[in-house]
Amino acid sequence: MDYTSRRSQGGLFEGLYRVIMRRNSIYVTFIIAGAFAGERAVDYGVRKIWEYNNVGKRYEDIPVLGQRQSEE
């Protein structure tokens, strides 16, 4: 395989450069959107792990405290 033919095909990083990193406005938008999506994913995962480890210990799991008294 010749270097010039391989070079013309491009690779993953060259494709990412052409699509995302060529213009600064698109690159900054991609970084901000990625940070927001990553934060949401980490928050969701940590919350699920915390709830799994604390089943039965939360305020909502205690039947007497989790319900309101009826006014009769």
N, CA, C and O atoms as a Tripos MOL2 file, in Angstrom:
@<TRIPOS>MOLECULE
protein
  288   287    72     0     0
PROTEIN
NO_CHARGES

@<TRIPOS>ATOM
      1 N           0.8520   -1.1840    0.0000 N.3       1 MET1
      2 CA          0.0000    0.0000    0.0000 C.3       1 MET1
      3 C           0.8900    1.2360    0.0000 C.2       1 MET1
      4 O           1.7590    1.3910    0.8580 O.2       1 MET1
      5 N           0.6740    2.0600   -0.9160 N.am      2 ASP2
      6 CA          1.4610    3.2750   -1.0800 C.3       2 ASP2
      7 C           0.9680    4.3380   -0.0990 C.2       2 ASP2
      8 O          -0.2210    4.3960    0.2130 O.2       2 ASP2
      9 N           1.8630    5.1580    0.3740 N.am      3 TYR3
     10 CA          1.5180    6.1970    1.3400 C.3       3 TYR3
     11 C           0.5250    7.1990    0.7670 C.2       3 TYR3
     12 O          -0.3880    7.6350    1.4680 O.2       3 TYR3
     13 N           0.6930    7.5650   -0.4960 N.am      4 THR4
     14 CA         -0.2000    8.5630   -1.1040 C.3       4 THR4
     15 C          -1.6060    8.0300   -1.2650 C.2       4 THR4
     16 O          -2.5650    8.7800   -1.0800 O.2       4 THR4
     17 N          -1.7650    6.7530   -1.6060 N.am      5 SER5
     18 CA         -3.1180    6.2010   -1.7420 C.3       5 SER5
     19 C          -3.7760    6.0720   -0.3750 C.2       5 SER5
     20 O          -4.9730    6.3230   -0.2360 O.2       5 SER5
     21 N          -3.0140    5.6890    0.6200 N.am      6 ARG6
     22 CA         -3.5660    5.5930    1.9680 C.3       6 ARG6
     23 C          -3.9080    6.9830    2.5020 C.2       6 ARG6
     24 O          -4.8900    7.1590    3.2220 O.2       6 ARG6
     25 N          -3.1100    7.9350    2.1500 N.am      7 ARG7
     26 CA         -3.3270    9.3040    2.6150 C.3       7 ARG7
     27 C          -4.6030    9.8940    2.0080 C.2       7 ARG7
     28 O          -5.3060   10.6510    2.6760 O.2       7 ARG7
     29 N          -4.9040    9.5640    0.7750 N.am      8 SER8
     30 CA         -6.0800   10.1290    0.1290 C.3       8 SER8
     31 C          -7.3710    9.5380    0.6790 C.2       8 SER8
     32 O          -8.4160   10.1860    0.6220 O.2       8 SER8
     33 N          -7.3190    8.3190    1.2110 N.am      9 GLN9
     34 CA         -8.5110    7.7090    1.7850 C.3       9 GLN9
     35 C          -8.9140    8.4070    3.0780 C.2       9 GLN9
     36 O         -10.1030    8.5090    3.3810 O.2       9 GLN9
     37 N          -7.9740    8.8690    3.8130 N.am     10 GLY10
     38 CA         -8.2520    9.5290    5.0720 C.3      10 GLY10
     39 C          -8.4860    8.5050    6.1680 C.2      10 GLY10
     40 O          -8.6420    7.3110    5.9090 O.2      10 GLY10
     41 N          -8.5070    8.9840    7.3560 N.am     11 GLY11
     42 CA         -8.7320    8.1090    8.4850 C.3      11 GLY11
     43 C          -9.7760    8.6880    9.4030 C.2      11 GLY11
     44 O         -10.4280    9.6830    9.0880 O.2      11 GLY11
     45 N          -9.9170    8.0670   10.5100 N.am     12 LEU12
     46 CA        -10.9030    8.5160   11.4890 C.3      12 LEU12
     47 C         -10.5870    9.9220   11.9850 C.2      12 LEU12
     48 O         -11.4720   10.7740   12.0550 O.2      12 LEU12
     49 N          -9.3440   10.1600   12.3240 N.am     13 PHE13
     50 CA         -8.9790   11.4700   12.8520 C.3      13 PHE13
     51 C          -9.0690   12.5710   11.7970 C.2      13 PHE13
     52 O          -9.4290   13.7090   12.1000 O.2      13 PHE13
     53 N          -8.7450   12.2270   10.5840 N.am     14 GLU14
     54 CA         -8.8700   13.2270    9.5150 C.3      14 GLU14
     55 C         -10.3310   13.5590    9.2530 C.2      14 GLU14
     56 O         -10.6710   14.7140    8.9970 O.2      14 GLU14
     57 N         -11.1880   12.5590    9.3170 N.am     15 GLY15
     58 CA        -12.6230   12.7980    9.1630 C.3      15 GLY15
     59 C         -13.1780   13.6480   10.2850 C.2      15 GLY15
     60 O         -13.9840   14.5490   10.0470 O.2      15 GLY15
     61 N         -12.7500   13.3660   11.5130 N.am     16 LEU16
     62 CA        -13.1890   14.1930   12.6420 C.3      16 LEU16
     63 C         -12.6970   15.6240   12.4900 C.2      16 LEU16
     64 O         -13.4150   16.5730   12.8050 O.2      16 LEU16
     65 N         -11.4800   15.7720   12.0110 N.am     17 TYR17
     66 CA        -10.9530   17.1150   11.8080 C.3      17 TYR17
     67 C         -11.7780   17.8710   10.7750 C.2      17 TYR17
     68 O         -12.1230   19.0360   10.9720 O.2      17 TYR17
     69 N         -12.0930   17.1930    9.6650 N.am     18 ARG18
     70 CA        -12.8620   17.8530    8.6160 C.3      18 ARG18
     71 C         -14.2600   18.2190    9.0760 C.2      18 ARG18
     72 O         -14.7720   19.2710    8.6920 O.2      18 ARG18
     73 N         -14.8950   17.3800    9.8900 N.am     19 VAL19
     74 CA        -16.2790   17.6160   10.2940 C.3      19 VAL19
     75 C         -16.3760   18.5580   11.4950 C.2      19 VAL19
     76 O         -17.2120   19.4610   11.5060 O.2      19 VAL19
     77 N         -15.5450   18.3560   12.4850 N.am     20 ILE20
     78 CA        -15.7300   19.0550   13.7630 C.3      20 ILE20
     79 C         -14.7340   20.1800   13.9920 C.2      20 ILE20
     80 O         -15.1270   21.2930   14.3390 O.2      20 ILE20
     81 N         -13.4730   19.9080   13.8040 N.am     21 MET21
     82 CA        -12.4490   20.8170   14.2930 C.3      21 MET21
     83 C         -11.9670   21.8390   13.2830 C.2      21 MET21
     84 O         -11.0720   22.6260   13.5930 O.2      21 MET21
     85 N         -12.5190   21.8530   12.1120 N.am     22 ARG22
     86 CA        -12.0220   22.7870   11.1150 C.3      22 ARG22
     87 C         -12.4480   24.2160   11.4220 C.2      22 ARG22
     88 O         -11.6710   25.1530   11.2400 O.2      22 ARG22
     89 N         -13.6720   24.3810   11.8860 N.am     23 ARG23
     90 CA        -14.1510   25.7210   12.2370 C.3      23 ARG23
     91 C         -14.2480   25.8240   13.7500 C.2      23 ARG23
     92 O         -14.7380   24.9040   14.4040 O.2      23 ARG23
     93 N         -13.7920   26.9200   14.3030 N.am     24 ASN24
     94 CA        -13.7600   27.0940   15.7430 C.3      24 ASN24
     95 C         -15.1630   27.1050   16.3540 C.2      24 ASN24
     96 O         -15.3540   26.5710   17.4460 O.2      24 ASN24
     97 N         -16.1340   27.6930   15.6820 N.am     25 SER25
     98 CA        -17.4830   27.7580   16.2430 C.3      25 SER25
     99 C         -18.1010   26.3760   16.3820 C.2      25 SER25
    100 O         -18.7830   26.1010   17.3700 O.2      25 SER25
    101 N         -17.8740   25.5080   15.4130 N.am     26 ILE26
    102 CA        -18.4040   24.1440   15.4930 C.3      26 ILE26
    103 C         -17.6640   23.3570   16.5670 C.2      26 ILE26
    104 O         -18.2760   22.5760   17.2950 O.2      26 ILE26
    105 N         -16.3670   23.5540   16.6710 N.am     27 TYR27
    106 CA        -15.5640   22.8580   17.6740 C.3      27 TYR27
    107 C         -16.0020   23.2470   19.0930 C.2      27 TYR27
    108 O         -16.1550   22.3770   19.9510 O.2      27 TYR27
    109 N         -16.2000   24.5120   19.3370 N.am     28 VAL28
    110 CA        -16.6210   24.9690   20.6600 C.3      28 VAL28
    111 C         -18.0200   24.4510   20.9780 C.2      28 VAL28
    112 O         -18.2810   24.0340   22.1070 O.2      28 VAL28
    113 N         -18.9180   24.4720   20.0030 N.am     29 THR29
    114 CA        -20.2690   23.9360   20.2060 C.3      29 THR29
    115 C         -20.2100   22.4480   20.5160 C.2      29 THR29
    116 O         -20.9330   21.9740   21.3910 O.2      29 THR29
    117 N         -19.3670   21.7080   19.8190 N.am     30 PHE30
    118 CA        -19.2130   20.2800   20.0690 C.3      30 PHE30
    119 C         -18.6890   20.0180   21.4800 C.2      30 PHE30
    120 O         -19.1620   19.0990   22.1480 O.2      30 PHE30
    121 N         -17.7310   20.8010   21.9390 N.am     31 ILE31
    122 CA        -17.1670   20.6290   23.2800 C.3      31 ILE31
    123 C         -18.2220   20.9260   24.3440 C.2      31 ILE31
    124 O         -18.3570   20.1680   25.3050 O.2      31 ILE31
    125 N         -18.9690   22.0150   24.1850 N.am     32 ILE32
    126 CA        -19.9900   22.3800   25.1690 C.3      32 ILE32
    127 C         -21.1030   21.3390   25.2010 C.2      32 ILE32
    128 O         -21.5420   20.9390   26.2790 O.2      32 ILE32
    129 N         -21.5630   20.8950   24.0350 N.am     33 ALA33
    130 CA        -22.6120   19.8700   23.9930 C.3      33 ALA33
    131 C         -22.1190   18.5490   24.5870 C.2      33 ALA33
    132 O         -22.8650   17.8640   25.2870 O.2      33 ALA33
    133 N         -20.8790   18.1970   24.3110 N.am     34 GLY34
    134 CA        -20.3100   16.9790   24.8810 C.3      34 GLY34
    135 C         -20.1650   17.0570   26.3920 C.2      34 GLY34
    136 O         -20.4000   16.0700   27.0890 O.2      34 GLY34
    137 N         -19.7820   18.2100   26.9000 N.am     35 ALA35
    138 CA        -19.6690   18.3770   28.3480 C.3      35 ALA35
    139 C         -21.0430   18.2810   29.0010 C.2      35 ALA35
    140 O         -21.1850   17.6700   30.0610 O.2      35 ALA35
    141 N         -22.0440   18.8740   28.3820 N.am     36 PHE36
    142 CA        -23.4020   18.8050   28.9330 C.3      36 PHE36
    143 C         -23.9270   17.3720   28.9250 C.2      36 PHE36
    144 O         -24.4830   16.9090   29.9210 O.2      36 PHE36
    145 N         -23.7530   16.6730   27.8140 N.am     37 ALA37
    146 CA        -24.2240   15.2900   27.7260 C.3      37 ALA37
    147 C         -23.4520   14.3840   28.6830 C.2      37 ALA37
    148 O         -24.0380   13.4980   29.3050 O.2      37 ALA37
    149 N         -22.1570   14.5980   28.8040 N.am     38 GLY38
    150 CA        -21.3490   13.8030   29.7320 C.3      38 GLY38
    151 C         -21.7500   14.0380   31.1770 C.2      38 GLY38
    152 O         -21.8010   13.1010   31.9730 O.2      38 GLY38
    153 N         -22.0330   15.2780   31.5150 N.am     39 GLU39
    154 CA        -22.4670   15.5950   32.8800 C.3      39 GLU39
    155 C         -23.7860   14.9230   33.1970 C.2      39 GLU39
    156 O         -23.9650   14.3900   34.2920 O.2      39 GLU39
    157 N         -24.7140   14.9420   32.2500 N.am     40 ARG40
    158 CA        -26.0200   14.3030   32.4580 C.3      40 ARG40
    159 C         -25.8610   12.7930   32.6210 C.2      40 ARG40
    160 O         -26.5210   12.1920   33.4690 O.2      40 ARG40
    161 N         -25.0000   12.1770   31.8250 N.am     41 ALA41
    162 CA        -24.7930   10.7340   31.9020 C.3      41 ALA41
    163 C         -24.1590   10.3320   33.2330 C.2      41 ALA41
    164 O         -24.5770    9.3510   33.8480 O.2      41 ALA41
    165 N         -23.1570   11.0800   33.6750 N.am     42 VAL42
    166 CA        -22.5110   10.7770   34.9520 C.3      42 VAL42
    167 C         -23.4880   10.9880   36.1030 C.2      42 VAL42
    168 O         -23.5290   10.1760   37.0280 O.2      42 VAL42
    169 N         -24.2710   12.0550   36.0640 N.am     43 ASP43
    170 CA        -25.2510   12.3260   37.1110 C.3      43 ASP43
    171 C         -26.2760   11.1990   37.1960 C.2      43 ASP43
    172 O         -26.6050   10.7420   38.2910 O.2      43 ASP43
    173 N         -26.7790   10.7540   36.0560 N.am     44 TYR44
    174 CA        -27.7630    9.6710   36.0220 C.3      44 TYR44
    175 C         -27.1640    8.3730   36.5800 C.2      44 TYR44
    176 O         -27.8020    7.6870   37.3780 O.2      44 TYR44
    177 N         -25.9540    8.0440   36.1650 N.am     45 GLY45
    178 CA        -25.3090    6.8230   36.6250 C.3      45 GLY45
    179 C         -25.0280    6.8290   38.1180 C.2      45 GLY45
    180 O         -25.2770    5.8380   38.8030 O.2      45 GLY45
    181 N         -24.5120    7.9350   38.6230 N.am     46 VAL46
    182 CA        -24.2110    8.0210   40.0590 C.3      46 VAL46
    183 C         -25.4930    7.9660   40.8770 C.2      46 VAL46
    184 O         -25.5190    7.3340   41.9330 O.2      46 VAL46
    185 N         -26.5590    8.6160   40.4090 N.am     47 ARG47
    186 CA        -27.8310    8.5730   41.1230 C.3      47 ARG47
    187 C         -28.3870    7.1480   41.1860 C.2      47 ARG47
    188 O         -28.8760    6.7200   42.2320 O.2      47 ARG47
    189 N         -28.3150    6.4180   40.0830 N.am     48 LYS48
    190 CA        -28.8130    5.0360   40.0640 C.3      48 LYS48
    191 C         -27.9940    4.1380   40.9820 C.2      48 LYS48
    192 O         -28.5580    3.2950   41.6800 O.2      48 LYS48
    193 N         -26.6830    4.3010   40.9930 N.am     49 ILE49
    194 CA        -25.8330    3.5140   41.8940 C.3      49 ILE49
    195 C         -26.1500    3.8450   43.3390 C.2      49 ILE49
    196 O         -26.2270    2.9410   44.1710 O.2      49 ILE49
    197 N         -26.3370    5.1270   43.6610 N.am     50 TRP50
    198 CA        -26.6370    5.5320   45.0250 C.3      50 TRP50
    199 C         -27.9910    4.9650   45.4680 C.2      50 TRP50
    200 O         -28.1160    4.4720   46.5890 O.2      50 TRP50
    201 N         -28.9970    5.0310   44.6010 N.am     51 GLU51
    202 CA        -30.3070    4.4870   44.9510 C.3      51 GLU51
    203 C         -30.2440    2.9730   45.1310 C.2      51 GLU51
    204 O         -30.8860    2.4340   46.0320 O.2      51 GLU51
    205 N         -29.4840    2.2820   44.2910 N.am     52 TYR52
    206 CA        -29.3420    0.8370   44.4140 C.3      52 TYR52
    207 C         -28.6800    0.4520   45.7360 C.2      52 TYR52
    208 O         -29.0790   -0.5270   46.3660 O.2      52 TYR52
    209 N         -27.6800    1.2120   46.1560 N.am     53 ASN53
    210 CA        -26.9670    0.8990   47.3980 C.3      53 ASN53
    211 C         -27.7370    1.3050   48.6440 C.2      53 ASN53
    212 O         -27.4160    0.8300   49.7340 O.2      53 ASN53
    213 N         -28.7430    2.1660   48.5240 N.am     54 ASN54
    214 CA        -29.4550    2.6630   49.6880 C.3      54 ASN54
    215 C         -30.9360    2.2810   49.6890 C.2      54 ASN54
    216 O         -31.7460    2.9910   50.2840 O.2      54 ASN54
    217 N         -31.3020    1.1890   49.0460 N.am     55 VAL55
    218 CA        -32.6900    0.7430   49.0470 C.3      55 VAL55
    219 C         -33.0750    0.3770   50.4780 C.2      55 VAL55
    220 O         -32.3570   -0.3580   51.1570 O.2      55 VAL55
    221 N         -34.2140    0.8970   50.9270 N.am     56 GLY56
    222 CA        -34.6920    0.6460   52.2820 C.3      56 GLY56
    223 C         -34.1830    1.6420   53.3010 C.2      56 GLY56
    224 O         -34.6580    1.6340   54.4370 O.2      56 GLY56
    225 N         -33.2570    2.4830   52.9570 N.am     57 LYS57
    226 CA        -32.6870    3.4560   53.8870 C.3      57 LYS57
    227 C         -33.1360    4.8730   53.5860 C.2      57 LYS57
    228 O         -32.8580    5.7940   54.3550 O.2      57 LYS57
    229 N         -33.8300    5.0530   52.4690 N.am     58 ARG58
    230 CA        -34.2330    6.3890   52.0650 C.3      58 ARG58
    231 C         -35.5250    6.7940   52.7540 C.2      58 ARG58
    232 O         -36.2650    5.9470   53.2520 O.2      58 ARG58
    233 N         -35.7900    8.0890   52.7780 N.am     59 TYR59
    234 CA        -37.0000    8.6260   53.3800 C.3      59 TYR59
    235 C         -38.2450    8.0760   52.6930 C.2      59 TYR59
    236 O         -39.2390    7.7790   53.3550 O.2      59 TYR59
    237 N         -38.1970    7.9390   51.3760 N.am     60 GLU60
    238 CA        -39.3470    7.4530   50.6240 C.3      60 GLU60
    239 C         -39.6500    5.9910   50.9130 C.2      60 GLU60
    240 O         -40.7810    5.5520   50.7030 O.2      60 GLU60
    241 N         -38.6740    5.2240   51.3880 N.am     61 ASP61
    242 CA        -38.8630    3.7940   51.6370 C.3      61 ASP61
    243 C         -39.4850    3.4990   52.9960 C.2      61 ASP61
    244 O         -39.9240    2.3740   53.2330 O.2      61 ASP61
    245 N         -39.5320    4.4690   53.8830 N.am     62 ILE62
    246 CA        -40.1160    4.2610   55.2090 C.3      62 ILE62
    247 C         -41.6150    4.5080   55.1040 C.2      62 ILE62
    248 O         -42.0190    5.6380   54.8300 O.2      62 ILE62
    249 N         -42.4650    3.4860   55.3140 N.am     63 PRO63
    250 CA        -43.8940    3.6490   55.0380 C.3      63 PRO63
    251 C         -44.5860    4.6770   55.9370 C.2      63 PRO63
    252 O         -45.4920    5.3690   55.4720 O.2      63 PRO63
    253 N         -44.1990    4.7970   57.1800 N.am     64 VAL64
    254 CA        -44.8730    5.7260   58.0840 C.3      64 VAL64
    255 C         -44.5000    7.1680   57.7600 C.2      64 VAL64
    256 O         -45.3600    8.0480   57.8130 O.2      64 VAL64
    257 N         -43.2630    7.4250   57.4320 N.am     65 LEU65
    258 CA        -42.8080    8.7880   57.1690 C.3      65 LEU65
    259 C         -43.0920    9.2340   55.7440 C.2      65 LEU65
    260 O         -43.2130   10.4310   55.4870 O.2      65 LEU65
    261 N         -43.1990    8.3130   54.8340 N.am     66 GLY66
    262 CA        -43.3810    8.6710   53.4390 C.3      66 GLY66
    263 C         -44.8130    9.0160   53.0590 C.2      66 GLY66
    264 O         -45.0640    9.4670   51.9410 O.2      66 GLY66
    265 N         -45.7540    8.8110   53.9740 N.am     67 GLN67
    266 CA        -47.1610    9.0830   53.6790 C.3      67 GLN67
    267 C         -47.6650   10.2140   54.5580 C.2      67 GLN67
    268 O         -47.1790   10.4090   55.6720 O.2      67 GLN67
    269 N         -48.6250   10.9470   54.0630 N.am     68 ARG68
    270 CA        -49.2270   12.0220   54.8450 C.3      68 ARG68
    271 C         -50.4370   11.4790   55.5990 C.2      68 ARG68
    272 O         -51.1240   10.5690   55.1360 O.2      68 ARG68
    273 N         -50.6720   12.0510   56.7470 N.am     69 GLN69
    274 CA        -51.8320   11.6640   57.5520 C.3      69 GLN69
    275 C         -53.0990   12.1860   56.8850 C.2      69 GLN69
    276 O         -53.1240   13.3020   56.3650 O.2      69 GLN69
    277 N         -54.1360   11.3790   56.9040 N.am     70 SER70
    278 CA        -55.4110   11.8500   56.3620 C.3      70 SER70
    279 C         -56.1300   12.7000   57.4150 C.2      70 SER70
    280 O         -56.1080   12.3780   58.6030 O.2      70 SER70
    281 N         -56.7550   13.7680   56.9740 N.am     71 GLU71
    282 CA        -57.4290   14.6770   57.9070 C.3      71 GLU71
    283 C         -58.9040   14.3250   57.9910 C.2      71 GLU71
    284 O         -59.7060   14.8280   57.2040 O.2      71 GLU71
    285 N         -59.2700   13.4740   58.9310 N.am     72 GLU72
    286 CA        -60.6730   13.1010   59.1320 C.3      72 GLU72
    287 C         -61.0930   13.3060   60.5480 C.2      72 GLU72
    288 O         -62.2450   13.0420   60.8940 O.2      72 GLU72
@<TRIPOS>BOND
     1     1     2 1
     2     2     3 1
     3     3     4 2
     4     3     5 am
     5     5     6 1
     6     6     7 1
     7     7     8 2
     8     7     9 am
     9     9    10 1
    10    10    11 1
    11    11    12 2
    12    11    13 am
    13    13    14 1
    14    14    15 1
    15    15    16 2
    16    15    17 am
    17    17    18 1
    18    18    19 1
    19    19    20 2
    20    19    21 am
    21    21    22 1
    22    22    23 1
    23    23    24 2
    24    23    25 am
    25    25    26 1
    26    26    27 1
    27    27    28 2
    28    27    29 am
    29    29    30 1
    30    30    31 1
    31    31    32 2
    32    31    33 am
    33    33    34 1
    34    34    35 1
    35    35    36 2
    36    35    37 am
    37    37    38 1
    38    38    39 1
    39    39    40 2
    40    39    41 am
    41    41    42 1
    42    42    43 1
    43    43    44 2
    44    43    45 am
    45    45    46 1
    46    46    47 1
    47    47    48 2
    48    47    49 am
    49    49    50 1
    50    50    51 1
    51    51    52 2
    52    51    53 am
    53    53    54 1
    54    54    55 1
    55    55    56 2
    56    55    57 am
    57    57    58 1
    58    58    59 1
    59    59    60 2
    60    59    61 am
    61    61    62 1
    62    62    63 1
    63    63    64 2
    64    63    65 am
    65    65    66 1
    66    66    67 1
    67    67    68 2
    68    67    69 am
    69    69    70 1
    70    70    71 1
    71    71    72 2
    72    71    73 am
    73    73    74 1
    74    74    75 1
    75    75    76 2
    76    75    77 am
    77    77    78 1
    78    78    79 1
    79    79    80 2
    80    79    81 am
    81    81    82 1
    82    82    83 1
    83    83    84 2
    84    83    85 am
    85    85    86 1
    86    86    87 1
    87    87    88 2
    88    87    89 am
    89    89    90 1
    90    90    91 1
    91    91    92 2
    92    91    93 am
    93    93    94 1
    94    94    95 1
    95    95    96 2
    96    95    97 am
    97    97    98 1
    98    98    99 1
    99    99   100 2
   100    99   101 am
   101   101   102 1
   102   102   103 1
   103   103   104 2
   104   103   105 am
   105   105   106 1
   106   106   107 1
   107   107   108 2
   108   107   109 am
   109   109   110 1
   110   110   111 1
   111   111   112 2
   112   111   113 am
   113   113   114 1
   114   114   115 1
   115   115   116 2
   116   115   117 am
   117   117   118 1
   118   118   119 1
   119   119   120 2
   120   119   121 am
   121   121   122 1
   122   122   123 1
   123   123   124 2
   124   123   125 am
   125   125   126 1
   126   126   127 1
   127   127   128 2
   128   127   129 am
   129   129   130 1
   130   130   131 1
   131   131   132 2
   132   131   133 am
   133   133   134 1
   134   134   135 1
   135   135   136 2
   136   135   137 am
   137   137   138 1
   138   138   139 1
   139   139   140 2
   140   139   141 am
   141   141   142 1
   142   142   143 1
   143   143   144 2
   144   143   145 am
   145   145   146 1
   146   146   147 1
   147   147   148 2
   148   147   149 am
   149   149   150 1
   150   150   151 1
   151   151   152 2
   152   151   153 am
   153   153   154 1
   154   154   155 1
   155   155   156 2
   156   155   157 am
   157   157   158 1
   158   158   159 1
   159   159   160 2
   160   159   161 am
   161   161   162 1
   162   162   163 1
   163   163   164 2
   164   163   165 am
   165   165   166 1
   166   166   167 1
   167   167   168 2
   168   167   169 am
   169   169   170 1
   170   170   171 1
   171   171   172 2
   172   171   173 am
   173   173   174 1
   174   174   175 1
   175   175   176 2
   176   175   177 am
   177   177   178 1
   178   178   179 1
   179   179   180 2
   180   179   181 am
   181   181   182 1
   182   182   183 1
   183   183   184 2
   184   183   185 am
   185   185   186 1
   186   186   187 1
   187   187   188 2
   188   187   189 am
   189   189   190 1
   190   190   191 1
   191   191   192 2
   192   191   193 am
   193   193   194 1
   194   194   195 1
   195   195   196 2
   196   195   197 am
   197   197   198 1
   198   198   199 1
   199   199   200 2
   200   199   201 am
   201   201   202 1
   202   202   203 1
   203   203   204 2
   204   203   205 am
   205   205   206 1
   206   206   207 1
   207   207   208 2
   208   207   209 am
   209   209   210 1
   210   210   211 1
   211   211   212 2
   212   211   213 am
   213   213   214 1
   214   214   215 1
   215   215   216 2
   216   215   217 am
   217   217   218 1
   218   218   219 1
   219   219   220 2
   220   219   221 am
   221   221   222 1
   222   222   223 1
   223   223   224 2
   224   223   225 am
   225   225   226 1
   226   226   227 1
   227   227   228 2
   228   227   229 am
   229   229   230 1
   230   230   231 1
   231   231   232 2
   232   231   233 am
   233   233   234 1
   234   234   235 1
   235   235   236 2
   236   235   237 am
   237   237   238 1
   238   238   239 1
   239   239   240 2
   240   239   241 am
   241   241   242 1
   242   242   243 1
   243   243   244 2
   244   243   245 am
   245   245   246 1
   246   246   247 1
   247   247   248 2
   248   247   249 am
   249   249   250 1
   250   250   251 1
   251   251   252 2
   252   251   253 am
   253   253   254 1
   254   254   255 1
   255   255   256 2
   256   255   257 am
   257   257   258 1
   258   258   259 1
   259   259   260 2
   260   259   261 am
   261   261   262 1
   262   262   263 1
   263   263   264 2
   264   263   265 am
   265   265   266 1
   266   266   267 1
   267   267   268 2
   268   267   269 am
   269   269   270 1
   270   270   271 1
   271   271   272 2
   272   271   273 am
   273   273   274 1
   274   274   275 1
   275   275   276 2
   276   275   277 am
   277   277   278 1
   278   278   279 1
   279   279   280 2
   280   279   281 am
   281   281   282 1
   282   282   283 1
   283   283   284 2
   284   283   285 am
   285   285   286 1
   286   286   287 1
   287   287   288 2
@<TRIPOS>SUBSTRUCTURE
     1 MET1         2 RESIDUE 1 A MET
     2 ASP2         6 RESIDUE 1 A ASP
     3 TYR3        10 RESIDUE 1 A TYR
     4 THR4        14 RESIDUE 1 A THR
     5 SER5        18 RESIDUE 1 A SER
     6 ARG6        22 RESIDUE 1 A ARG
     7 ARG7        26 RESIDUE 1 A ARG
     8 SER8        30 RESIDUE 1 A SER
     9 GLN9        34 RESIDUE 1 A GLN
    10 GLY10       38 RESIDUE 1 A GLY
    11 GLY11       42 RESIDUE 1 A GLY
    12 LEU12       46 RESIDUE 1 A LEU
    13 PHE13       50 RESIDUE 1 A PHE
    14 GLU14       54 RESIDUE 1 A GLU
    15 GLY15       58 RESIDUE 1 A GLY
    16 LEU16       62 RESIDUE 1 A LEU
    17 TYR17       66 RESIDUE 1 A TYR
    18 ARG18       70 RESIDUE 1 A ARG
    19 VAL19       74 RESIDUE 1 A VAL
    20 ILE20       78 RESIDUE 1 A ILE
    21 MET21       82 RESIDUE 1 A MET
    22 ARG22       86 RESIDUE 1 A ARG
    23 ARG23       90 RESIDUE 1 A ARG
    24 ASN24       94 RESIDUE 1 A ASN
    25 SER25       98 RESIDUE 1 A SER
    26 ILE26      102 RESIDUE 1 A ILE
    27 TYR27      106 RESIDUE 1 A TYR
    28 VAL28      110 RESIDUE 1 A VAL
    29 THR29      114 RESIDUE 1 A THR
    30 PHE30      118 RESIDUE 1 A PHE
    31 ILE31      122 RESIDUE 1 A ILE
    32 ILE32      126 RESIDUE 1 A ILE
    33 ALA33      130 RESIDUE 1 A ALA
    34 GLY34      134 RESIDUE 1 A GLY
    35 ALA35      138 RESIDUE 1 A ALA
    36 PHE36      142 RESIDUE 1 A PHE
    37 ALA37      146 RESIDUE 1 A ALA
    38 GLY38      150 RESIDUE 1 A GLY
    39 GLU39      154 RESIDUE 1 A GLU
    40 ARG40      158 RESIDUE 1 A ARG
    41 ALA41      162 RESIDUE 1 A ALA
    42 VAL42      166 RESIDUE 1 A VAL
    43 ASP43      170 RESIDUE 1 A ASP
    44 TYR44      174 RESIDUE 1 A TYR
    45 GLY45      178 RESIDUE 1 A GLY
    46 VAL46      182 RESIDUE 1 A VAL
    47 ARG47      186 RESIDUE 1 A ARG
    48 LYS48      190 RESIDUE 1 A LYS
    49 ILE49      194 RESIDUE 1 A ILE
    50 TRP50      198 RESIDUE 1 A TRP
    51 GLU51      202 RESIDUE 1 A GLU
    52 TYR52      206 RESIDUE 1 A TYR
    53 ASN53      210 RESIDUE 1 A ASN
    54 ASN54      214 RESIDUE 1 A ASN
    55 VAL55      218 RESIDUE 1 A VAL
    56 GLY56      222 RESIDUE 1 A GLY
    57 LYS57      226 RESIDUE 1 A LYS
    58 ARG58      230 RESIDUE 1 A ARG
    59 TYR59      234 RESIDUE 1 A TYR
    60 GLU60      238 RESIDUE 1 A GLU
    61 ASP61      242 RESIDUE 1 A ASP
    62 ILE62      246 RESIDUE 1 A ILE
    63 PRO63      250 RESIDUE 1 A PRO
    64 VAL64      254 RESIDUE 1 A VAL
    65 LEU65      258 RESIDUE 1 A LEU
    66 GLY66      262 RESIDUE 1 A GLY
    67 GLN67      266 RESIDUE 1 A GLN
    68 ARG68      270 RESIDUE 1 A ARG
    69 GLN69      274 RESIDUE 1 A GLN
    70 SER70      278 RESIDUE 1 A SER
    71 GLU71      282 RESIDUE 1 A GLU
    72 GLU72      286 RESIDUE 1 A GLU
